[in-house]
Amino acid sequence: MDAVGEASIAECSDCPSTSGLRGRPRHVVRRVASQAVTRMKPPVGIVFITLLYCGEFASACVVSISYSHSDDIFWLSLTLLLMLIPSVMDQLTLIFVNRDLTSDKPCILFMHLLLMGPLIRCLEAIVIFYRIGREEEPYVTITRKKHIHNNSEFELEQEVGHSVRKLVTQRNAFKRMAVIQAFLGSTPQLTLQLYVSVMEQYVPTSRAVLMCICLLSVTYGALVCNALAIQIKYDDYKIRLHPLAFLCIILWRGLEISTRITILVLFGTVFKYYAMAVGGANFLVFFFLPWIQFWRTGAQLPDHVEKNFSKVGTVSVLCSITLLYAGINIFCWSAVQLRLADRELISKSQSWGCLVLFYVFRGLENSVLVVAWYFFKTDVYEYFCSPMLVLQLIVAYCTAIAFMLFFMQYLHPCRSLFTHNISDFLQCVCCQRVGAVKPLHLEPPCEPGVRHSVV
């Protein structure tokens, strides 16, 4: 699906070479490409994201029509709202990344107003792909990326032409659109439709199709979210994720998001307003946390978000970013930390402490919600084995964390650049326990005039 693993991945400036290469310095070799890039992979990911967008939009319209026929105004309103908000955000994302506001493209802007921007962008990407390499064109930029192979780093310079640059821009725009569609549209939509199905104890065909498309969108969006997080954090390196890494990310994110949605739905069927309060509290915490950190630093608004942007435009863009950040963290770990005062808006360090705190508190929250549902459940679940369901949800969430640790330890493309890894943490814990049980008694050597210290 469009070479998500081909994301350019950059090294953190304060990260020394680490456990994978500890004691073995890397050799840096520089190679310069003599020709411009003329071969690109087909835009399969762009086509797939466009199909998901169109399928979810069409199925949501069909479900809304069925709600209107049955006079379910509340479910109709929520379904339409969860369909329109991410669609509008998708159009704004494609316009912003392609910088259409500063260009004269009335036809494309009109298609975006009709919420059909992804279709015209997809066709444009396909046309650009078939034109690459057929005509000679001067390069417009030179890219420098480092490739890690064993103990060596290869720095590769390549000349990039207009067509290649446009196609890369389209791919970046659609990847961000996939994340927005997944966490601001598909995930809330899937939660709503699953809740309605549980309450009505009936799943019509149109709703089942919508839920399946939403599940596909969420899975692909979570995969792209992880790839983008790596791309943003490690921007100087270009490597590929192995197929096993893709599978591990899918299992990790799929289990994490599915258990979270199921627990929220089960809890909402018993405590409707408390479930809304839990979701709202999660959203408000993650939305205002970056802004609180920004105000505590006393920094000014960044002026590099986009050229010719006023303060109102900059604040609007930052609010959209924090909105997406909060939407992701409601259901899963966002894999990044926002720093609105920094130049890149994203913290480049590997924040193990934030990762541990998130999964500890989220695990406790999920456990409390599912246990509360178990003790106060209604007769709707009389045909379910409730203790087994509670156990399965808790085990599934723990399994998701296990897949996450496995990915970080063995399959992360930049694990050799980490200052510390999972094994280092476990080794420190084990060493502390062994040291507490069997303290070492060392005698300093008898050498006059030399002081020795044992740590």
N, C-alpha and C positions, 0 to 999 in steps of 0.2 A: 504494500500500500504506500507507494510513492516514496520509498526510501526515507522513512522517518529516521532511520539510523544514520543517514548521511548528514545529520545536523552538524554544523560546525561547532566544535566544542573547545572552550577556552580555559586556559590555566588560570587559577586564582593567583594574584600577584604575591600573596603572602604565604603560599603553600610550598614548602620545600619538597624535594623528592623524598619519598616515603617508603613504607614498609616493603612494597613490592620491589623497590630498587635501592633499599637501604644498603649503604656500603658499596654500591656499584654505580658509579657515575654514568650518565647517559652521554653518548656521543652525538653531537649535533652536526648534521650534514645538510648543506643547502643545495638545492637543485632548482634550476630555472627552466621553465617551459619555454620552448622556442616558438610555439604557435598558440593562437587563441583557442579557447575551449569551443569545440564545435560538436560535441556529442553529449547529449543529456538523456536521462532515463525518461520514459513516457510519463506524462502527468496522471498516473493512475489514481493517486491520492486525491487530486483535485476533482476528478470525475466521481470518485467514491463519496467524497464529502458533499458534492452537489446532489448526488442521488439520495443521500441520507436527508439532506435539507428538504428536497422536494417531496420525498416520501413522508417525512414527518409532518410537513405542512399540509399535504393533501389528506393524510389520515386524520390529523387533528380537525380539519374542516368537516370530514365525514362524521367523526364522533360528535362534533358540535351540533351538526344537523340532527343527529339522533337525540341529543339532549333537548334540542328545541322542540322536537316532536313530542317528547314525553314531558314537556314543561318543567324541566329541571334547570331553572334559571341560574341557580348558584353554581352548579357544575359547569354549565355552559359558559358562564362568565369567567370562571377560573381557567377552563381549557383554552378559551380564546386569549386570555391574558398571557398565559404561559406559552402560547404560540406566537403572539405578536411581539412581546418584549425581546426575546432572543433574535427574532427576525430583524427587527430594527437595529439591534446591536450588531448583527452580522453585516448589515449594509454599511453602517458607520465604520466598522473595522476595515472592510474592503476599500472604502473610499479613503480612509485615513492612511492606510499602508501604501496604496497606489498614488496618493497625493493628487486626487482628481479635482480638489477644490481650486488648485492653482493651474489647472489645464482646461482647455476648451473641449469638453466631451459631453455635449448636451444629451446625446442618445443614451450613453451609459448612465448618466445621472438620472435620466427619466426611468430607465429600467430599475435602478435602485429605489426610486420612489414607489414603483409598483411591487417592491419586494422581490424582484426577479434578477437582482444584481448577480448572484452566484451563477445563474445560467449563462449570462452574457460573458462573465469572466471565464467560465469554463470553456466556452467556445473560443474565446480569445487565446487562452493558454494552449488549446489544441492546435490552433492555426500557427502560433508562434513556434511550437515544437516541430511542426512539419517544415517550417521555413529555416530552421537552424541548419547551418552548413551548406545551404544551397547557394548563398550569395556571400561573397567576401565583404567583410565590414571591419572598420577599424575598431580596436578595442577601446573601451571607455574607462576601464579600471583594471587594476592588478590586485589579485588576492594572494595573501600569504597565509598558508595554513601549515601547521605542524602535524606530522603523522608519527605515532608511537608504534614501534615494532621492536619487540624484545627489549633490549637496553639502549636502543638508539632512537633519536628523534630526527625525522627528515622534514626539513622546511621546504615547501613547494610553492613556487610562484607561478601563477597562471594569468594569462591575458583573457579578460572577459569582455565579450562584445555586447552590443545593444540587445540582441534577441535573448541571449543567455541571461543577461541581467533582468530583463522583463519577466522571463519564466521563473527565475529564482524569486523575484518579488511576488509573483502570483502564488508560488508555493508557500512562501512565508505568510502571506495574507490568509490563505485558506487554512493553514495550520492553526493560526490564531482564531479563525472563525470556527474551526472544529471544537476548540476548547470552550469558546463562548457558547456554542450551540449545545454542547454536552452538559455543562454545569449550570447554565442559566436557563436552559430550556428543557432538555431531555430528562435530566435528573428530577427536577420538580414535577414535570409532566408524568414521568413514570411513577413517582410517589403518589400523585393525585389519583391517577387511574387505578393503581393497585388498591388504594384506600377505598375508592368507589366500588371496585369489584368485590372486596372483602365485605363491605357493608351490604351490598345487594346480593351477594352470594351467586353472582351470575356474570359471565364474561362473554359479551357478544363478539362477533368476528371482527368488527371494525375496531373495537377497543383492544382486542388481542393483537391485531396488526400494529396499532399505534404503540403498544407496550413493547413489542418485539423490535420495532424500528428504534424506539428510545433506548432500549438496552444495547443495541448495536452502536448507536451514536455515543452512548456513555462509555462503552468499552474502548472504542477507537479514540474518543476524546481524551480519556485518561492516559492512553498510550502516547498520544501526541503531547499531552501535558508533561509527561516525564521527559520526553525527548527535548522539548523546548526548554525545560528547566536545566537540563544538562547543557544545551546549546548556549543559554544565557550565561551560565556560571563559568563555562570553559570555552571562551570564544576564540582562542588562538589555535585550537586543536580541531582536526577533522578526522574522525574515525567512524567506524561502523559498528552498530550493535549486532551481536550474533543472534541467530534465530532463537537460541535458548534464552537469551536475555529478553527478547520479545515475549516469549511464552511465559517467562517468570513475571514480567511486568503485568501481563494480562491476568494471570492468576492472582497476583497480589492485589491489583486494583479491582478486579472483578469481585473477589471475595470481600474486600473492604467496603466497596460501595453497596453491593447487594445486601450484606448483613446490616449496614447502616439504614438503608431504605426499609428493609423488612422490620427492623426494630422500631423505627419511627412510625410505620404504618400500624403495627400491632399496638403500640402505646397509644396512638391516636384514636384507635377504635374504642378504647376504654376511657381515655382522658383526652377528649378532643381539644379543649382549650389549653390544657397544660402542654400538649404536644406542639401547638402553635407557639406557646410561650418558649418552649425549649428551642425550637427552630429559630424564632426571632431573637432570642438571647445569643445563640451562637452567631447569627448573622451580625448583630450589633457589635459584639466583642471583636470579631475579626475585621469588621469594617472600620471601627474607630481605633483599633490598636496601632496601625501604622501612622495615623494622624496624631495620636497622642505622643508617640515616639518622635514624630517630626516637630511638634510644638515644644517638647521638652528640650530638644537640641537647640532651639532658637534660630534655626537656619531659615533661609529664604527659599521661595519657590524656584525650582530649577527652570532655566531659560533655554534648555536644549531639547525640550520635548518635540517641538516642531517650529520651523521658521515662521516668522510673522504671526506668532500666536500671542494674543493678549493674556493678561493674568486670568481672565474669565475662561478663556479657552484652555489654558494650562490646568486650572482647577478642575474643569470639566473632564479632561483626559485623565487626571489623577483619580478623580472620583470613579470613573469607569473602571480603572485598573483595580482600585480597592474593592469595587463592587464585584468584579470577577474573582478577586482574591478571597473575599468572604464567601461567595457562592461555592467555590471549590472546597474551602475548609469546613463547610457545613457537613459535607459528605465524606471527604477524605483529606489526606495530607497534601498540601499544595506543592511541596518539594522546593519552595523558594521562600525567602523572607523579604518583604518589602522594606525598602529604606528610601522614603520619599525625599530625604535630604541629600542622598548620594547622587552622583552624576548618572549612574546607570539604573537607578531606581530599584535595583535588586542587589541584595547582599551576596558577594562572591564567595564568602567563606562557607565551609561545610558545618552547619549549625547542628551538631549532634545533640546539644542540650535542648534546643527547641523541639527536635524530633522526638526525644525521649519524653519530654513534658506533654507533647501533643498526644502521643499514643497512650501514655499512662492515664491522662484525664479522659480521653475519648473512650478507652476501655472501661474505666470506672463508670462513665456516663451511660454507655451501652448496657453494662451489667445492671445498673440501677433501674434503667427503663424496662428492660426485659423481665426483671424480677418483679417489678411493680405490676407489669401486665399479667404475670403468672398468678399473682395473688388476687387481682381484681378483675380477672377476665370474665366475660359474659358467656351466655349459653351458645353464642355463635360458634365457639370453638369446641363444642362438645364432641365432635368427630375427630379432633386432633389429639395426639398424645402430647400434651403440653410440656411435661418435663423433658421429653426427648427433643422437642422443638427448641426449648431454652438451651439445652446442652449443645445442640447442633449449631445454634447461632453463636454461642460463646466459642466453641471449638473452631468454627469457620473464621471468626475474627482473629483468633490466635494463629490460625494457619496463614492468614493474610500477612500478619506481622512476621511469621517465619519466612515466607517467600520474600518479603522486603529485606530482611537481614541477609538472606542468601544472595539476593541481587547485589546488595551493597558490598558484600564480602568477596564474591567471586565473579560477578557478571557486569559490574559497573564499568563502563568504558574508560573511566579516568580513576580507577581505584588505586593505581600506582602513584597518583598525585596527592592522595589523601595524607594529611599529617598523621591521622590515627584512623584505624579501621575497627570493625567489630571484634576481630580476633585480638587486637591490642587491648581493647577494653576488658574482654574476658580474661586475658592473660594478666592484666593488672589486678583484677578482682581475685583471681586464683592466687596470685603472688601474695596479696595482702592476707588472705586466709592462711596460706602456708606459713607466712612470716609470723602471724599471730599465734599459731600453734607451736611452731618450732623456730624460736628466735636463734639467730646465728651469733656465736660468740667467737669473734676473731681477735687475735692478738697482733698488735702492730709489730712490724719487724724492728729489730734492734739496730737502727742506724742513727748515729749521733748527728744532730744538726738538721734532721729532716722531720717535718711534721706530716702525719698521715691522717686522713679522715676517711671513715667508712660510712657510706650512705646506704 
